[in-house]
């Protein structure tokens, strides 16, 4: 289940940042996804 959540998060980050999912996966090694995950993100009706 965690892997699926990470995939969905990667897709969201891709839409927000405009980076490709492959690049984001590389950034994830630097902890970027963790940083973004901890920030409040406003997207399509969700807060």
Secondary structure, 3 states (H helix, E strand, C coil): CHHHHHHHHHHHHHHHHCCCHHHHHHHHCCCHHHHHHCCCCCECCEC
